[in-house]
């Protein structure tokens, strides 16, 4: 499964606020049953409470979304069947946000 693929959020409960999730896990550890993901949120769902380095803006499907690195999670890989796109072109921003969450730099 390619890193930075985008999927429709499999949770109907949270899909309105967080319509997509991004698989951030390296393809080199593909053999485990889970995938590490980060949700993409609609900006209006967050009441303008953002941290630019930690929640970078991502343009996807003609909408400005926020990558919510603080809500990093794992889900069973079986829930990620059909990617609808890729954020590979935002690789630098995604890795920088993850690095900031871990190192503060």
Secondary structure, DSSP 8 states (H G I E B T S, - for coil): --TTEEEE-S-TTTTTT--EEEE-S-GGGTTSSEEEEEEEEEGGGGTT---TTTS-EEEETTEEEEE-GGG-EEEEGGG-----EE-GGGHHHHHHHHHHHHH--
